[in-house]
Amino acid sequence: MVDQSYAVTYEVVQRPDGRFSVLPVGQFAIANDTEAYDTREEAEEALFSLTETLDERASDLPIIKPGGGQSVS
């Protein structure tokens, strides 16, 4: 069993230049090296990918992804 002693929640925020970034909830400043996305949809896709990666790391079981090499006989 995986010990989850802390959890981080992320959100999509709009930057002053109109682009979007994924930041931990409550973070006040956007660092200069933070990834910027042109649309909210791109940022939400990045957030989904980040969340999926963190969930996979926190679990002892692999996440089965559609089209990930499994086949139906």
VEXLUM-898828 format. One record per atom (N, C-alpha, C, CB): residue number from 1; atom name; x, y, z. Coordinates in steps of 0.1 Angstrom, whole numbers. Glycine has a CB too. Layout:
N
pos: NUM&site: CA&c1: X&c2: Y&c3: Z
...
END
This chain:
73
pos: 1&site: N&c1: 8&c2: -12&c3: 0
pos: 1&site: CA&c1: 0&c2: 0&c3: 0
pos: 1&site: C&c1: 9&c2: 12&c3: 0
pos: 1&site: CB&c1: -10&c2: 0&c3: 12
pos: 2&site: N&c1: 5&c2: 22&c3: -7
pos: 2&site: CA&c1: 12&c2: 35&c3: -8
pos: 2&site: C&c1: 8&c2: 44&c3: 3
pos: 2&site: CB&c1: 11&c2: 41&c3: -22
pos: 3&site: N&c1: 18&c2: 50&c3: 9
pos: 3&site: CA&c1: 15&c2: 60&c3: 20
pos: 3&site: C&c1: 14&c2: 74&c3: 13
pos: 3&site: CB&c1: 26&c2: 60&c3: 31
pos: 4&site: N&c1: 2&c2: 79&c3: 14
pos: 4&site: CA&c1: 0&c2: 93&c3: 9
pos: 4&site: C&c1: -1&c2: 103&c3: 20
pos: 4&site: CB&c1: -12&c2: 94&c3: -1
pos: 5&site: N&c1: 11&c2: 108&c3: 24
pos: 5&site: CA&c1: 11&c2: 117&c3: 35
pos: 5&site: C&c1: 8&c2: 131&c3: 32
pos: 5&site: CB&c1: 25&c2: 117&c3: 42
pos: 6&site: N&c1: 7&c2: 134&c3: 19
pos: 6&site: CA&c1: 3&c2: 148&c3: 14
pos: 6&site: C&c1: -3&c2: 146&c3: 0
pos: 6&site: CB&c1: 15&c2: 157&c3: 14
pos: 7&site: N&c1: -11&c2: 156&c3: -3
pos: 7&site: CA&c1: -17&c2: 157&c3: -16
pos: 7&site: C&c1: -16&c2: 171&c3: -22
pos: 7&site: CB&c1: -32&c2: 153&c3: -16
pos: 8&site: N&c1: -14&c2: 172&c3: -35
pos: 8&site: CA&c1: -13&c2: 185&c3: -41
pos: 8&site: C&c1: -24&c2: 186&c3: -51
pos: 8&site: CB&c1: 1&c2: 187&c3: -47
pos: 9&site: N&c1: -31&c2: 197&c3: -52
pos: 9&site: CA&c1: -41&c2: 199&c3: -62
pos: 9&site: C&c1: -36&c2: 210&c3: -71
pos: 9&site: CB&c1: -55&c2: 203&c3: -55
pos: 10&site: N&c1: -39&c2: 208&c3: -84
pos: 10&site: CA&c1: -35&c2: 217&c3: -94
pos: 10&site: C&c1: -47&c2: 224&c3: -101
pos: 10&site: CB&c1: -26&c2: 210&c3: -105
pos: 11&site: N&c1: -45&c2: 235&c3: -107
pos: 11&site: CA&c1: -55&c2: 242&c3: -114
pos: 11&site: C&c1: -49&c2: 249&c3: -126
pos: 11&site: CB&c1: -62&c2: 253&c3: -105
pos: 12&site: N&c1: -58&c2: 252&c3: -136
pos: 12&site: CA&c1: -54&c2: 260&c3: -148
pos: 12&site: C&c1: -56&c2: 274&c3: -145
pos: 12&site: CB&c1: -62&c2: 255&c3: -161
pos: 13&site: N&c1: -46&c2: 283&c3: -147
pos: 13&site: CA&c1: -48&c2: 297&c3: -144
pos: 13&site: C&c1: -44&c2: 305&c3: -157
pos: 13&site: CB&c1: -39&c2: 302&c3: -132
pos: 14&site: N&c1: -50&c2: 316&c3: -159
pos: 14&site: CA&c1: -47&c2: 325&c3: -170
pos: 14&site: C&c1: -36&c2: 334&c3: -166
pos: 14&site: CB&c1: -59&c2: 333&c3: -175
pos: 15&site: N&c1: -26&c2: 335&c3: -174
pos: 15&site: CA&c1: -14&c2: 344&c3: -172
pos: 15&site: C&c1: -18&c2: 358&c3: -176
pos: 15&site: CB&c1: -2&c2: 339&c3: -180
pos: 16&site: N&c1: -11&c2: 368&c3: -172
pos: 16&site: CA&c1: -14&c2: 382&c3: -176
pos: 16&site: C&c1: -13&c2: 384&c3: -191
pos: 16&site: CB&c1: -4&c2: 392&c3: -169
pos: 17&site: N&c1: -5&c2: 376&c3: -198
pos: 17&site: CA&c1: -3&c2: 378&c3: -212
pos: 17&site: C&c1: -14&c2: 370&c3: -220
pos: 17&site: CB&c1: 10&c2: 373&c3: -217
pos: 18&site: N&c1: -24&c2: 364&c3: -213
pos: 18&site: CA&c1: -35&c2: 358&c3: -220
pos: 18&site: C&c1: -33&c2: 343&c3: -222
pos: 18&site: CB&c1: -38&c2: 364&c3: -233
pos: 19&site: N&c1: -21&c2: 338&c3: -220
pos: 19&site: CA&c1: -18&c2: 323&c3: -221
pos: 19&site: C&c1: -22&c2: 317&c3: -208
pos: 19&site: CB&c1: -4&c2: 321&c3: -224
pos: 20&site: N&c1: -21&c2: 303&c3: -207
pos: 20&site: CA&c1: -25&c2: 296&c3: -195
pos: 20&site: C&c1: -14&c2: 287&c3: -190
pos: 20&site: CB&c1: -37&c2: 287&c3: -199
pos: 21&site: N&c1: -14&c2: 285&c3: -177
pos: 21&site: CA&c1: -4&c2: 276&c3: -170
pos: 21&site: C&c1: -12&c2: 267&c3: -160
pos: 21&site: CB&c1: 6&c2: 284&c3: -163
pos: 22&site: N&c1: -5&c2: 256&c3: -157
pos: 22&site: CA&c1: -10&c2: 247&c3: -146
pos: 22&site: C&c1: -1&c2: 249&c3: -134
pos: 22&site: CB&c1: -9&c2: 232&c3: -151
pos: 23&site: N&c1: -8&c2: 253&c3: -123
pos: 23&site: CA&c1: -1&c2: 256&c3: -110
pos: 23&site: C&c1: -8&c2: 249&c3: -99
pos: 23&site: CB&c1: -1&c2: 271&c3: -108
pos: 24&site: N&c1: 0&c2: 246&c3: -88
pos: 24&site: CA&c1: -6&c2: 241&c3: -76
pos: 24&site: C&c1: -16&c2: 251&c3: -70
pos: 24&site: CB&c1: 5&c2: 238&c3: -65
pos: 25&site: N&c1: -27&c2: 247&c3: -65
pos: 25&site: CA&c1: -38&c2: 255&c3: -60
pos: 25&site: C&c1: -32&c2: 264&c3: -49
pos: 25&site: CB&c1: -50&c2: 247&c3: -55
pos: 26&site: N&c1: -34&c2: 277&c3: -49
pos: 26&site: CA&c1: -29&c2: 286&c3: -39
pos: 26&site: C&c1: -16&c2: 292&c3: -42
pos: 26&site: CB&c1: -29&c2: 279&c3: -26
pos: 27&site: N&c1: -9&c2: 288&c3: -53
pos: 27&site: CA&c1: 3&c2: 294&c3: -56
pos: 27&site: C&c1: 0&c2: 308&c3: -62
pos: 27&site: CB&c1: 11&c2: 286&c3: -67
pos: 28&site: N&c1: 7&c2: 318&c3: -56
pos: 28&site: CA&c1: 4&c2: 332&c3: -59
pos: 28&site: C&c1: 12&c2: 337&c3: -71
pos: 28&site: CB&c1: 7&c2: 341&c3: -48
pos: 29&site: N&c1: 24&c2: 333&c3: -73
pos: 29&site: CA&c1: 32&c2: 339&c3: -84
pos: 29&site: C&c1: 35&c2: 328&c3: -94
pos: 29&site: CB&c1: 46&c2: 344&c3: -78
pos: 30&site: N&c1: 35&c2: 332&c3: -107
pos: 30&site: CA&c1: 39&c2: 323&c3: -118
pos: 30&site: C&c1: 53&c2: 324&c3: -121
pos: 30&site: CB&c1: 30&c2: 326&c3: -131
pos: 31&site: N&c1: 61&c2: 314&c3: -119
pos: 31&site: CA&c1: 75&c2: 314&c3: -121
pos: 31&site: C&c1: 78&c2: 316&c3: -136
pos: 31&site: CB&c1: 82&c2: 301&c3: -116
pos: 32&site: N&c1: 90&c2: 323&c3: -139
pos: 32&site: CA&c1: 93&c2: 325&c3: -153
pos: 32&site: C&c1: 95&c2: 313&c3: -161
pos: 32&site: CB&c1: 106&c2: 333&c3: -153
pos: 33&site: N&c1: 99&c2: 301&c3: -154
pos: 33&site: CA&c1: 101&c2: 289&c3: -162
pos: 33&site: C&c1: 89&c2: 280&c3: -162
pos: 33&site: CB&c1: 113&c2: 282&c3: -156
pos: 34&site: N&c1: 77&c2: 285&c3: -157
pos: 34&site: CA&c1: 65&c2: 277&c3: -158
pos: 34&site: C&c1: 60&c2: 276&c3: -172
pos: 34&site: CB&c1: 54&c2: 284&c3: -149
pos: 35&site: N&c1: 57&c2: 264&c3: -176
pos: 35&site: CA&c1: 52&c2: 261&c3: -190
pos: 35&site: C&c1: 39&c2: 270&c3: -192
pos: 35&site: CB&c1: 48&c2: 246&c3: -191
pos: 36&site: N&c1: 38&c2: 275&c3: -204
pos: 36&site: CA&c1: 27&c2: 283&c3: -208
pos: 36&site: C&c1: 20&c2: 277&c3: -220
pos: 36&site: CB&c1: 31&c2: 298&c3: -212
pos: 37&site: N&c1: 7&c2: 277&c3: -221
pos: 37&site: CA&c1: -1&c2: 271&c3: -231
pos: 37&site: C&c1: -9&c2: 282&c3: -238
pos: 37&site: CB&c1: -10&c2: 259&c3: -226
pos: 38&site: N&c1: -11&c2: 280&c3: -251
pos: 38&site: CA&c1: -18&c2: 291&c3: -258
pos: 38&site: C&c1: -33&c2: 291&c3: -255
pos: 38&site: CB&c1: -16&c2: 289&c3: -273
pos: 39&site: N&c1: -39&c2: 279&c3: -252
pos: 39&site: CA&c1: -53&c2: 278&c3: -250
pos: 39&site: C&c1: -56&c2: 271&c3: -236
pos: 39&site: CB&c1: -61&c2: 271&c3: -261
pos: 40&site: N&c1: -68&c2: 274&c3: -231
pos: 40&site: CA&c1: -72&c2: 267&c3: -219
pos: 40&site: C&c1: -72&c2: 252&c3: -221
pos: 40&site: CB&c1: -85&c2: 272&c3: -214
pos: 41&site: N&c1: -77&c2: 248&c3: -233
pos: 41&site: CA&c1: -78&c2: 233&c3: -236
pos: 41&site: C&c1: -64&c2: 226&c3: -235
pos: 41&site: CB&c1: -84&c2: 231&c3: -250
pos: 42&site: N&c1: -54&c2: 233&c3: -241
pos: 42&site: CA&c1: -41&c2: 227&c3: -240
pos: 42&site: C&c1: -36&c2: 226&c3: -226
pos: 42&site: CB&c1: -31&c2: 236&c3: -248
pos: 43&site: N&c1: -39&c2: 236&c3: -218
pos: 43&site: CA&c1: -35&c2: 236&c3: -203
pos: 43&site: C&c1: -42&c2: 225&c3: -196
pos: 43&site: CB&c1: -37&c2: 249&c3: -197
pos: 44&site: N&c1: -55&c2: 223&c3: -199
pos: 44&site: CA&c1: -63&c2: 212&c3: -193
pos: 44&site: C&c1: -58&c2: 199&c3: -197
pos: 44&site: CB&c1: -78&c2: 214&c3: -196
pos: 45&site: N&c1: -54&c2: 197&c3: -209
pos: 45&site: CA&c1: -48&c2: 184&c3: -213
pos: 45&site: C&c1: -35&c2: 181&c3: -206
pos: 45&site: CB&c1: -46&c2: 184&c3: -229
pos: 46&site: N&c1: -27&c2: 192&c3: -204
pos: 46&site: CA&c1: -15&c2: 190&c3: -196
pos: 46&site: C&c1: -18&c2: 187&c3: -182
pos: 46&site: CB&c1: -6&c2: 203&c3: -197
pos: 47&site: N&c1: -28&c2: 193&c3: -176
pos: 47&site: CA&c1: -32&c2: 190&c3: -163
pos: 47&site: C&c1: -37&c2: 176&c3: -161
pos: 47&site: CB&c1: -43&c2: 200&c3: -158
pos: 48&site: N&c1: -45&c2: 171&c3: -171
pos: 48&site: CA&c1: -49&c2: 157&c3: -171
pos: 48&site: C&c1: -37&c2: 147&c3: -171
pos: 48&site: CB&c1: -59&c2: 154&c3: -183
pos: 49&site: N&c1: -28&c2: 150&c3: -180
pos: 49&site: CA&c1: -16&c2: 142&c3: -181
pos: 49&site: C&c1: -8&c2: 142&c3: -168
pos: 49&site: CB&c1: -7&c2: 147&c3: -193
pos: 50&site: N&c1: -6&c2: 153&c3: -162
pos: 50&site: CA&c1: 1&c2: 154&c3: -149
pos: 50&site: C&c1: -6&c2: 146&c3: -138
pos: 50&site: CB&c1: 2&c2: 169&c3: -145
pos: 51&site: N&c1: -19&c2: 148&c3: -138
pos: 51&site: CA&c1: -27&c2: 141&c3: -128
pos: 51&site: C&c1: -26&c2: 126&c3: -130
pos: 51&site: CB&c1: -42&c2: 145&c3: -128
pos: 52&site: N&c1: -27&c2: 121&c3: -142
pos: 52&site: CA&c1: -26&c2: 107&c3: -145
pos: 52&site: C&c1: -12&c2: 102&c3: -141
pos: 52&site: CB&c1: -28&c2: 105&c3: -160
pos: 53&site: N&c1: -2&c2: 109&c3: -144
pos: 53&site: CA&c1: 12&c2: 105&c3: -140
pos: 53&site: C&c1: 13&c2: 104&c3: -125
pos: 53&site: CB&c1: 22&c2: 115&c3: -146
pos: 54&site: N&c1: 8&c2: 114&c3: -118
pos: 54&site: CA&c1: 9&c2: 114&c3: -103
pos: 54&site: C&c1: 1&c2: 103&c3: -97
pos: 54&site: CB&c1: 4&c2: 127&c3: -97
pos: 55&site: N&c1: -11&c2: 100&c3: -103
pos: 55&site: CA&c1: -19&c2: 89&c3: -98
pos: 55&site: C&c1: -12&c2: 75&c3: -100
pos: 55&site: CB&c1: -33&c2: 89&c3: -105
pos: 56&site: N&c1: -5&c2: 74&c3: -112
pos: 56&site: CA&c1: 2&c2: 62&c3: -115
pos: 56&site: C&c1: 13&c2: 60&c3: -105
pos: 56&site: CB&c1: 7&c2: 62&c3: -129
pos: 57&site: N&c1: 20&c2: 71&c3: -102
pos: 57&site: CA&c1: 32&c2: 70&c3: -92
pos: 57&site: C&c1: 27&c2: 66&c3: -78
pos: 57&site: CB&c1: 39&c2: 83&c3: -92
pos: 58&site: N&c1: 15&c2: 71&c3: -75
pos: 58&site: CA&c1: 9&c2: 68&c3: -61
pos: 58&site: C&c1: 3&c2: 55&c3: -59
pos: 58&site: CB&c1: -1&c2: 79&c3: -58
pos: 59&site: N&c1: 2&c2: 47&c3: -70
pos: 59&site: CA&c1: -5&c2: 34&c3: -69
pos: 59&site: C&c1: 4&c2: 23&c3: -71
pos: 59&site: CB&c1: -16&c2: 34&c3: -80
pos: 60&site: N&c1: 1&c2: 12&c3: -65
pos: 60&site: CA&c1: 9&c2: 0&c3: -67
pos: 60&site: C&c1: 5&c2: -7&c3: -80
pos: 60&site: CB&c1: 8&c2: -9&c3: -55
pos: 61&site: N&c1: -6&c2: -4&c3: -85
pos: 61&site: CA&c1: -12&c2: -10&c3: -97
pos: 61&site: C&c1: -10&c2: -1&c3: -109
pos: 61&site: CB&c1: -26&c2: -14&c3: -95
pos: 62&site: N&c1: -6&c2: -7&c3: -121
pos: 62&site: CA&c1: -5&c2: 1&c3: -133
pos: 62&site: C&c1: -19&c2: 6&c3: -138
pos: 62&site: CB&c1: 2&c2: -7&c3: -144
pos: 63&site: N&c1: -19&c2: 18&c3: -144
pos: 63&site: CA&c1: -31&c2: 23&c3: -150
pos: 63&site: C&c1: -32&c2: 18&c3: -164
pos: 63&site: CB&c1: -31&c2: 39&c3: -150
pos: 64&site: N&c1: -43&c2: 11&c3: -167
pos: 64&site: CA&c1: -45&c2: 6&c3: -181
pos: 64&site: C&c1: -51&c2: 17&c3: -189
pos: 64&site: CB&c1: -54&c2: -7&c3: -181
pos: 65&site: N&c1: -44&c2: 20&c3: -200
pos: 65&site: CA&c1: -48&c2: 31&c3: -209
pos: 65&site: C&c1: -54&c2: 25&c3: -222
pos: 65&site: CB&c1: -36&c2: 40&c3: -212
pos: 66&site: N&c1: -65&c2: 30&c3: -227
pos: 66&site: CA&c1: -70&c2: 25&c3: -240
pos: 66&site: C&c1: -60&c2: 26&c3: -251
pos: 66&site: CB&c1: -83&c2: 33&c3: -244
pos: 67&site: N&c1: -58&c2: 15&c3: -258
pos: 67&site: CA&c1: -48&c2: 14&c3: -269
pos: 67&site: C&c1: -34&c2: 13&c3: -264
pos: 67&site: CB&c1: -49&c2: 26&c3: -277
pos: 68&site: N&c1: -32&c2: 9&c3: -251
pos: 68&site: CA&c1: -19&c2: 9&c3: -245
pos: 68&site: C&c1: -13&c2: -5&c3: -247
pos: 68&site: CB&c1: -20&c2: 12&c3: -231
pos: 69&site: N&c1: -16&c2: -12&c3: -258
pos: 69&site: CA&c1: -9&c2: -25&c3: -261
pos: 69&site: C&c1: -18&c2: -37&c3: -257
pos: 69&site: CB&c1: 4&c2: -26&c3: -253
pos: 70&site: N&c1: -29&c2: -35&c3: -251
pos: 70&site: CA&c1: -38&c2: -46&c3: -247
pos: 70&site: C&c1: -46&c2: -49&c3: -260
pos: 70&site: CB&c1: -48&c2: -42&c3: -236
pos: 71&site: N&c1: -49&c2: -62&c3: -261
pos: 71&site: CA&c1: -57&c2: -66&c3: -273
pos: 71&site: C&c1: -69&c2: -75&c3: -268
pos: 71&site: CB&c1: -49&c2: -73&c3: -283
pos: 72&site: N&c1: -79&c2: -75&c3: -276
pos: 72&site: CA&c1: -91&c2: -83&c3: -273
pos: 72&site: C&c1: -90&c2: -95&c3: -282
pos: 72&site: CB&c1: -104&c2: -76&c3: -275
pos: 73&site: N&c1: -91&c2: -107&c3: -276
pos: 73&site: CA&c1: -91&c2: -120&c3: -284
pos: 73&site: C&c1: -104&c2: -125&c3: -287
pos: 73&site: CB&c1: -83&c2: -130&c3: -276
END
